[in-house]
């Protein structure tokens, strides 16, 4: 049995099971894929850089060859034309003019017909500026007769191609714009970080710069070998790959160099993308987990909580995961339904008990039926020790009766009406007005905090109830959210007047006072009694909690709450919530004054202040929506509950 209970405690929740399933189905495969991506090594990426640069240099060389070939085809077409049988004839001149007009669009800047020694028969050139004209004239000078020549001029680079005339008459020369070739050497997307250059057989840089290229690579490229050679140069972060590719039918070669750091950047980018994919997958799993919680787990928890409540179980009675809690609460509910008929036969005095509303150290609260007056009532039992001296017991019952009689002498809409007091062998009990709704404590646990528009009419109703009680010399002694009932019809009612004083009288310990830590005034903790100003202090703590969602003297334990109460240090409400009006925040601070003399003179002053606020702002209380009650205060050590407290002598 013990082993079974141990494994039950280890049983994961329904939400945990769903998240584990989502991780196994969605995130685990993604993680394996990401691991494979990140595992790409540096050598593999560097090899990819080499291949890309080799492809780039070969493609650039091929493109340059294509441009040169287009110019050569024009030169060959001209050299084979019949009009050039006499290069100096008028027909040859007309051919030159017509050809120059048509070829200017593809970069031809000048055409010349020359003899075997390079002396011109005739020539023509496009209209251009003086610098380019001078460059074209130098390009037409008879340096080398055959081959493709390059000329750098102030106006830009020029390239000369030629084709021989038949019969040894000479050559056709085309002077072309080298910018068309220069543009081809600009790096594209594949080799964005690369440097490209065009050299001739004399190792001269025709286009681009060879300053960063190793001499050995330039030497090999100038030899005009048919196949590019790739090598690694430098080291560390300055390492790069060098390539060259010859330009066919010329003595030119394309040089290329690419830093291997691009491989590291690509790998880093892949890692980032992989990490982003993992993050998105985690967010997706989280989103699905939230959706699963909202649509499946939370409704199941609410159902389990509702069943626990119907079964009369506490909020912390659920053990195991949600399914096990449902099963357990259902079993208890089924047992409770079987016992319901028996419960209907139970009477306290003349009242027929119908339902348990709540239970605590002081006693139990029942919903009951008064068959005589045909109305629902709340029966609050107060346990009296069987061993209690009969005389003292009678005195306590008389005190309880006196409180009830005092309360019965006046009726107020903000105070729960006490109908009757009876004494039974096991317990004394009060028959009170039954308020169909919820407590302010449950409402706050669900809402977290209230707006000041809600707090002002709420506080006004509580203050009016206290004013009516104080007017009849009745002190509450335990003003707190659990003792404020919110009816579905909009009613706000104080309950449990004088219970604290009665329970304190039951104790044989002179150094113990009963009350709720965090709401007890400091003078009571110091053994200086409790009067009407103590109710004002408790009201201030209640309003502070409603406005800010936190208690002014909050603590994980009762001792800590008491210590903070005695220290009297806390921030004003409007520092925690800037929407709170300053005069409302100041009123709460006065109510919480450590010195009772600095608190408002009486509760009537509080009523007047809150009435003025409510009137000026047009505020009215709205009945709260139904509260599921599935949440209970997380208060394992008693902070915020009615418990015995050791008196601190001043």
PyMOL commands that set and color helices and strands:
alter all, ss='L'
color gray80, all
select helices_A, chain A and resi 2-10+14-38+42-79+82-86+90-106+130-139+166-168+179-184+189-191+215-222+236-238+261-311+322-343+390-408+440-447+452-471+481-483+499-506+522-525+532-548+558-567+573-576+582-591+596-598+603-617
alter helices_A, ss='H'
color red, helices_A
select strands_A, chain A and resi 108-114+120-125+149-153+156-164+171-177+195-199+205-207+231-233+240-246+253-259+347-348+351-359+364-370+375-383+418-423+427-433+437-439+484-487+492-494+512-516+642-646
alter strands_A, ss='S'
color yellow, strands_A
deselect
rebuild
show_as cartoon
